Amino acid sequence: MLDPEAGAPPAWYELRVTDGGEALWSATAGLSHAGWRSFFACTVDGADCLLTYDPAMYQGGAGYAYEFFSLEGGGLTLLRQGSVQFDVNFGSPSHDSFDADTIAAFLEEVHGYLDTATLLLSTEGGVYASGGSGADFRGDDLSGTLYDTPGTWYQRVRAAEAALTD
């Protein structure tokens, strides 16, 4: 959505799903940090659905969440959801939790879905993106090194933890 008078970049993007012109669902994603979101089309258990994935980190505190939903029959049906919370404030009195097993299990699960998904819209990192494979999504790199590390998700998360504590 852009005010043509302002001459500035769009304030936000809106993704709409319609059926014969009738709006079934819509959601927005912004370029400012608080509005970053990603939407994917995928198939889960044989059903066409949408995947929202919101990996957010603010001042070292992270909350990564996803939801799968279907719009079959004109209504929204939540099929599956998951989330994980942690922080990367190692060595700080405000450090609360970093459970590598839980983080790795979440990333393995969500990236299993992303591997077969198609990107519809993302504003992660303040950059608009659309199209392409969900397998290429890297907006949840908690350390900037997660995807440079070979191995299992657990090994990658442990390497990211080591990079953050050095």
QUIUR-V920206 format. One record per helix or strand of 3 or more residues. SS is the DSSP state (H for helix, E for strand). FROM is the first residue (numbers start at 0). TO is the last residue. If there is no record, write none. Layout:
((SS	FROM	TO) (SS	FROM	TO))
This chain:
((E	11	18) (E	21	29) (H	32	34) (E	37	43) (E	46	57) (E	60	69) (H	71	73) (E	76	86) (H	99	113) (E	117	121) (H	123	125) (H	133	135) (H	145	147) (H	152	164))
